[in-house]
Amino acid sequence: MPHHNDLGLDLDHITTLYRTYAADLDEARERQRTLLAPPNPMKAQLDDIEAEITYLLLRESRPETVVEIGTFHGWSTTWILQALRDNGTGHLHSYDVVDHVVRNVPLPLSTGRWTFTQGDVRENLEKIPDTAEFLFVDADHSARFARWYLGHLFPRMTPGIPVCVHDVLHGRRPLPFTEGKVVLQWLAERQIPYFTASRAHAPETHDRLNDVKRSLALSHPLRDSHHNPMIFFTLR
């Protein structure tokens, strides 16, 4: 069972996770690297640090049930599945309107630990397990969709679980009328802290984590992108 409490998502904690799981993360990174290789390279959406933090939080919390809203080509899906594989337990339930992911996730990685549901997740709310112990959101980035999942999906989730929301902080502040603006306001109203390694919003954190990665020989990039706009928080 995961630890259903505030995971202390700050720089010191994330740094500790990098050091604790450095060897496993190195191996997971190399397995992910093969998915980006010709002749059929996967289109990767997550930047390296935010993907790695997702992996590390999954390793620490050891969830039995993970929910992923938005798969696209499967880069986040495979990262999540790598963590469940390394944990030796857990099942991922993924939802998207397109099914590109089905062709991209290797069978040895998905077999026995993955269920994919195609369709508008807003019409499949009853299919989302309310026993989820980890929630990953990277789908429609509109304010309307954010209001939907904050009002309908989050109340189904168990308080204390880790949540990752992508594409929030591409700049110092989220743009008006976007998912990021709505989510950050929701967090502020509830005084829920969040962690981000966004280079635009938290450059010192971004640089510190890159220093940690260099010290652990984990700095060779998987993909040439350094925005890391994802936010991480514990649901309350």
N, C-alpha and C positions, 0 to 999 in steps of 0.2 A: 504493500500500500504506500502511496506517496505521503509526504508530510503535509497535512492540510493546515498550514500556517503561513505566515508571511515569510517568504524565502529570503528576505533581506537582499533585494535586488539592487546592489550598489557595486561600485567599481571593485572594491576589495573582495566582495563575494565572487564576482565574475572572474577576477584574477585567480582566486583560489581554485575555482572550478577548472580553469585552464591548466593549472599546475597539477591538479588531482588527476585529470583525465587526459593528460598530454599524449601519452602513448596510444591510447585508444582513438583519440581525435586524429592523430597523425595517420593512423591506418584508415579511419573513416574518410578523411580528406583524399587519400590516394584512391580509395574505391570510388569516391565521387568524381575524381579527376578522369577516371576511365569513361564516365558517362558523357564527358565533354569532348572526347576524342573522335576524330573522323573514323569511319565514313558517315556515321549518323550522330553528330553531336547534338546533345540536348540543349534547348534554349533555356539558359539559366536566368532566373529572376532575382533571387536573393544574392546580396553581396556576401563576401566571405565571412566577415565578423558576425553579422546577424545570423547567418546560417549556423555558424559554429556555436554561438550562444544558445540558439534553439536546441542544438544537439546536446550541449552541456546541461541545460536545464532539464531536458528529458532524461539524461543519465542520472541526475541528482534526484529528481522527483519520482522516477520509476513508475510512471502511470500504467495502469492496466488498460485504460480506454483513453484514446486521443481523438479529438475531433479537428478536422482541417476543413475550413471553408475557403475554397478556391485552390485549384491545383495547377491550372493552365498546362504547362508541358511536363510538370512533375519534379522540378528541382527541389522544391520544399518537401514534396512527398517522399522523395528518396532520402533526403536528409533525416526526416523523422523516422523512416523505416530503418535507417542505419542505426539510430539510437536504440530503437526497440530491439533490433537484432542483437546489439551489444549488451543490452539489459537482459536478454534472454527471456523477455516477457513483454506483454502488451499488444494491443490491437488498434490499428488506425482506421477511422471512418472518415472518408474524404467525400467532398461534395463539389460539383462544378457543373456549369451548363454545357461545357464542351468535354469531350473524352480523349483529348490528345494524350493525357497522362497514361491511359491504358496501354498504349503502344510503347511507352518509354520506360516504364518501371520494370526492371528485370524480375523474372519469375522467381528466382531463388530468394530475392529480397521481399517479394510481396506475398508469396504463398504462406497461408496460415496466419498472416498478421495484417491483412489489408482488405477493406471493403470499400468499393467505390460506388457512389450513387450519382447518376447523371440527372440534371434538371435544376430548376430554380430552387435554391435551398429554402426560399421563403414559402414554397409550396410543399416542402418536405420536412417541415419542422418536427412532425411527429416521428420521423425516421431518425432523428438525431438523438443518440443516447443521452439521457439526463444523468447518467453515471459518469460522464466524462471527467477525467482528472487532469486534463491538459487541453487548452484550446488555442488553435492557430487560425488567424483570420487574414486572408490575402485575396480579396475578391473585388467586387464593385466598390470603387473608392469614392462614391458619391455620399453626400450628407444624408440623403434619403435612406440608403442602405445601412449606413451607420446607425441612424435612428431606429431602423428595424431590428438590427441585432442587439442593440443596447436595450430595447424595450421588450423583445420577444425571446431572443436566444440566451442572453446573459442571465435572465431570471431562472432559466432551466438548469443552469450550471451550479455546481456545489461551491460555496464560498471557500476561499483558500487555495484555489487551483491557479497555476501559472497560465497567463494569457500573453500571446504574441500578436501584435497587429502591425502589418507591413505598410510601407508607403505613407507614413505619417509626417516625418520630418525631413523632407528634401531640402528645406531652407531653415533659417533660424526659427521661423514660425510657420505653421501650416497655412495654406491659402484659405481665404474665406469660402464658405459654402462647400467644403470638402469633408470627407470622412475624418481626416485628421483633426480638423477644427472641432467637429462634434465630439469625437472621442476624448480629446484633451479637456474640453469643457466639462464633459461627464466625469472625468477623473478628478478635476479640480473641485467640482461641487461636492464630491464625496471624500475629498482630501486623501485620495489614493495616490501614492508616489509611483513614478514609473522610471525605468532605466532605458537609456538609449546610447548607442555608440555612433549616432549620426554625426558625420564629419561637419555638416553645416550648423547643427544645433549644439553639439558638445565636442568641439575639436580637441580639447585636452583629454577627454575620455578616449576618443578615437586614437589619439597619438599614444596614450599610455597602453592601450591594449595592443597596438602594433609593436610597442617595445616588448611587452610580455611575449607576444608571438615570436619575435626575433630571438628572445632569450631561450625559447623552447624549440627552436628550429622549425617553426610552423609558419614562417612568413612568406614562403613561395606561393604567390597567388594562384587560386584556381581560376578566377576570372578577373578581367581588367575593369573593375568597378569598385568605387570606394565611398559610395554615398551612405550606406547602412542606415536607411531611414526608419527602421523598425523600432517600435517601443515594446517593452516588456513590463508586466506588472502582475501583482497577485490580486485576484478577484475578491471583493469583499461584499 
